[in-house]
Amino acid sequence: MNYKDDEHLDVCQNIEIGLREQYELYPELTDNNCIFALENAKIAIKQMFGYAQNETVTDMKEVQGIINWCVNIGLERIEKINKLTLKEYITRIEKICRSVKRHSNYGSRGYYEFIKNYV
């Protein structure tokens, strides 16, 4: 999917705003922690819609802000704005996760360095 034809690109931007805030609140937050949080956010939002009930979400304090942010964005948007589905929302989280992984090659906070001036 090209970013130019992504009708839900604003969802990615909403998520990234929360990620930037968490990176700024917690200077020890690394890209690896962010990836871990995004993976847990996928489970948490699925649970809000009755899925993934047998999976657990971490209680690691350092990543709760990211998980909560992603869940709140999902609850605000899924099935309410622009016909966004749960599956499409999960796809956006995965897209961001891939970007975090890619930028982490440039340092432990490479993703933050990449997004801090854009969102």
C-alpha positions in Angstrom: 0.0 0.0 0.0 1.4 3.4 -1.1 1.0 6.2 1.4 -0.6 8.3 -1.3 -3.6 5.9 -1.6 -3.9 5.1 2.1 -7.3 6.5 3.1 -6.4 6.0 6.8 -3.0 7.7 6.7 -4.2 10.1 9.4 -4.6 7.1 11.8 -0.8 6.5 11.4 -0.2 10.1 12.2 -2.4 10.0 15.3 -0.5 6.9 16.6 2.8 8.6 15.8 1.9 11.7 17.8 1.4 9.5 20.9 4.7 7.7 20.2 6.6 11.0 20.0 5.0 12.1 23.3 6.1 8.8 25.0 9.7 9.1 23.6 9.8 12.7 25.0 8.3 11.7 28.4 10.7 8.7 28.8 14.2 9.4 27.5 15.1 5.8 28.3 12.4 4.5 25.9 14.1 2.7 23.0 12.8 1.6 19.7 12.8 -2.0 20.9 10.5 -1.0 23.8 8.3 0.8 21.2 8.1 -2.3 19.1 7.2 -4.4 22.1 4.5 -1.9 23.0 3.1 -1.8 19.5 2.9 -5.6 19.5 1.1 -5.5 22.8 -1.2 -2.7 21.6 -2.4 -5.0 18.8 -3.4 -7.6 21.3 -5.0 -5.0 23.6 -7.2 -3.5 20.9 -8.3 -6.9 19.7 -9.4 -7.7 23.2 -11.5 -4.6 23.3 -13.5 -6.1 20.4 -13.7 -9.5 22.0 -10.8 -11.2 20.3 -7.4 -12.5 21.6 -8.9 -13.2 25.0 -6.3 -16.0 25.7 -3.4 -13.6 25.0 -1.8 -11.4 27.6 -0.8 -7.8 27.5 2.3 -6.8 29.3 2.1 -4.7 32.5 5.5 -3.3 32.0 5.2 0.3 33.1 7.5 1.8 30.5 5.2 0.9 27.6 1.8 1.4 29.1 1.5 4.9 27.6 2.0 3.6 24.1 -0.4 0.7 24.6 -3.1 2.9 26.1 -2.6 5.6 23.4 -3.1 3.0 20.6 -6.1 1.5 22.3 -7.7 4.9 22.8 -7.1 5.9 19.1 -8.6 2.5 18.0 -11.7 3.0 20.2 -12.2 6.5 18.8 -11.8 5.5 15.2 -12.7 1.8 14.5 -16.1 1.5 13.0 -16.8 5.2 13.7 -14.6 7.2 11.3 -14.1 6.6 7.6 -15.3 2.9 7.9 -12.0 1.9 9.5 -12.1 -1.8 10.5 -10.2 -3.5 13.3 -8.2 -5.3 10.7 -7.3 -2.1 8.9 -6.3 -0.5 12.3 -4.1 -3.5 13.1 -2.5 -3.1 9.7 -1.6 0.5 10.5 0.0 -0.5 13.8 2.0 -3.1 11.9 3.0 -0.5 9.3 4.4 1.8 12.1 6.1 -1.2 13.7 7.9 -2.0 10.5 9.0 1.7 10.3 10.3 1.6 13.9 12.3 -1.6 13.1 13.7 0.0 10.0 14.8 3.2 11.7 16.2 1.4 14.8 19.1 0.5 12.5 20.3 4.1 13.1 20.4 3.9 16.8 18.4 2.8 19.8 16.1 5.8 19.3 16.4 6.1 15.6 12.6 6.1 15.1 12.2 9.0 17.5 14.9 10.9 15.7 13.1 10.3 12.4 9.5 11.3 13.5 10.2 14.1 16.0 10.1 16.8 13.4 7.3 15.5 11.4 4.5 14.9 13.9 
